[in-house]
Amino acid sequence: MDVQLGTPLKYWLAVLSVAVGTFSIVTSQLLPVGLVPQIAAELGVSEGTVGLTLTVPGLVAAVAAPALTVAASGLDRRLVLTGLSALLVGANLVSAIATDFTVLLAARILVGLSVGGFWAIAGGIAVRLVPERVVGRATATIFAGVSTATVAGVPAGKLLGDLTDWRTAFAVVGVVALAVLAAQLVLLPRLPAGRATKLGDLLSLFRHPEIRVSFVAVFLLVIGHFSAYTFITPILREVGGVPPALATALLLAYGGAGFAGNFLGGTAAYRNPRRTLVVAAGGLGISLLLCGIAGGSLPLLVVLLLVWGAAYGAVPVSLQIWLGSAVPDRREVAGSLFVTAFQVSISVGALSGGLWVDSFGTAGVLLFGGTLTALTAAGLLVLRRKSAVD
């Protein structure tokens, strides 16, 4: 089933084509973040209603990841990935010419399908593209597309929308997705399907103790992180007294730290995924807790923000590698459930964070997210030591 490419240049170009694919899908999913007021004004709906352009793709992706893994299990993975990339092109271009909000929301449903299916396959595909010794680095490279989209893609889309309009932003992202599709058609080798995946295969994974523990970790860490990260701009303003101009620079620095953490975490996780996850989760919990009590100390807040970014950057790739190592023959199935858990956890994290902010303020949500992630790190450490003794 595995495909061996002839030269390092060829297999790294194939990995890069998947990485820019993850960049494209995450940029497309998050693009409305900076365009909500423009969309609401032109299409005649409330800003809250425009928020559905973010919520709906996430929920669709959560369902699409396992559904498409089963439905397309007999197809060449190159065909599936390029087909989903083509779907993304169409979805963005339809968004750009949407005549009303219903058309826009329908296009965003297609984005959700692309996100769910592409991420489920891409997360575990490195093992089929590169030699075993560099699988960790290749997986980190693929996940770097997510960090890059957060750091550069979404801000660039907002800037483009500010300079022109929201339709141009969607059109440009659609053209970028078209270029990504062309690169995949040229660079990806044939990736024949393995054995067919059935619905029962998804459920059977939870018989593995490692899988059960890892999915609990996904929920707790992602909920803890996004409960705070969703409100990072007011956190910077209210906890650290950061002015808007500096806040933009700090968010870019945060994203850069996450980018570095992604690569360092991916390399370390390939050697020992659980230990890497414990370290990353511990760093995430400590940085959030200390941010909550940093008060007006701007230098301390900046340091903690960088630690937060680097620690979280290592979390998704560590979890993905841990899942793959637990069931090496069912990487795609595990990856599809990972996407579902991740997308649901983002929604729950944002919702719970909003409740905490309303009740206890921004410092309160930092303490909530920090406590949840720190306790998760402690639990993983205890289980790791217990399994080592056993």
C-alpha positions, 0 to 999 in steps of 0.5 A, a space after each residue: 500500500 505504501 508508496 516510496 518516492 524516488 528522491 528526497 526532492 520529490 517526496 518533500 514536494 509531495 508533502 509540501 503540496 499537502 501542507 499548502 492544502 491544509 493552509 488553504 482549507 484553514 484559511 478558507 474556514 476562518 476567512 469570515 473572521 475579519 469580514 463579518 461587518 462587511 458581509 453583514 452590511 452588504 447582505 442585509 443580515 445581522 453580524 450574529 447571523 454572519 457568525 453561522 459562516 464559521 459555526 456551520 462549516 465546523 459542524 459539517 467538518 465534524 460530521 464529514 470527516 468520518 463520513 467521507 473516510 468511510 464513503 471514499 475508503 475504496 478510492 485512491 487518496 490522491 483522487 480524494 485529496 484533489 477532489 476535495 481541493 477542487 470542491 474548495 475552489 468552487 466553494 470560495 468562488 461561489 462565496 465571492 459571487 453570492 447574491 444573498 446569505 443563503 447562497 453564501 451559507 450553502 457555499 460554506 457548507 461545501 467548505 466544511 465538507 472539504 475541511 473535514 475530508 481533507 484534514 482527516 486524510 492529510 493528518 496521517 498521510 505523511 507515513 505514505 509519502 516519506 521514509 520512516 525516519 522523517 515521518 515526524 518532520 513531514 507530519 509537522 510540515 503538513 500541520 504547519 499549514 494550519 499555523 501559517 493560515 492562522 498567522 498569515 492567511 487570515 490576517 492577509 484576508 482581512 487586510 485584503 477585505 479592508 483594502 477592497 471588499 469581502 468578495 475580493 477576499 473570497 475570490 483571491 482565496 479561491 485562486 490560491 486554492 486553485 493553485 494548490 490544486 494544480 500543485 497537488 495534481 502535479 506533485 502527489 503520487 498515486 496513493 492506492 486505497 488500503 482495505 475498505 473502512 466500515 462504520 464499525 471500524 470507527 467504533 472499534 477504535 475505542 476498544 483501544 485504551 490509548 485511543 480512549 485516553 487520547 480522545 479525552 486529551 483532545 477534548 480537554 486540551 482543545 476546550 481549555 485552549 479555545 475557551 481562552 484563545 477565542 477571547 485573546 484580543 480582549 485578554 490582551 486589552 484588559 489583562 495586559 493593557 495592550 493597545 490595539 497596534 501592539 496587540 496585532 504585533 503580539 498576535 503575529 508573535 504568538 502565531 510565530 511561536 505556534 509555528 515553531 512549537 508545531 515543528 519542534 513538537 512534531 519532531 519530538 512526538 515522533 520519538 515519544 508522542 505521549 511525553 511530548 504531549 505532557 510537556 506541551 499540555 503542561 506549558 499550556 496550562 502554566 502559561 494560561 494560569 500565569 497570564 490570569 494573574 500577570 496583571 499589568 506586567 506587560 513584559 511577563 504577559 509577552 513572555 507567557 503569550 509566546 510560551 502559550 503559542 509554542 506549547 499549543 503549537 505542539 498539541 495538535 501534531 503530538 495528538 495526531 502522531 500519538 493516535 497514529 502510533 496507537 493504531 498504525 494500520 488505521 491512521 485514516 480512521 483515527 484521523 477522521 475521528 480526531 477531526 470530529 473531536 477537534 472541531 466539536 471541542 473548538 465549538 464547546 471551548 468558544 461557548 464555555 469561554 464566553 460563559 466564563 468571560 460573561 461571569 468572571 471576566 477575561 482573567 477568569 477564563 484564563 484561570 478556567 482554561 489553565 486549570 483544565 489544561 494543567 489538570 489534563 497534563 497532570 493526568 497524562 503524566 500519572 497515566 504515563 508513569 503508571 503504564 511504565 510501571 505496568 
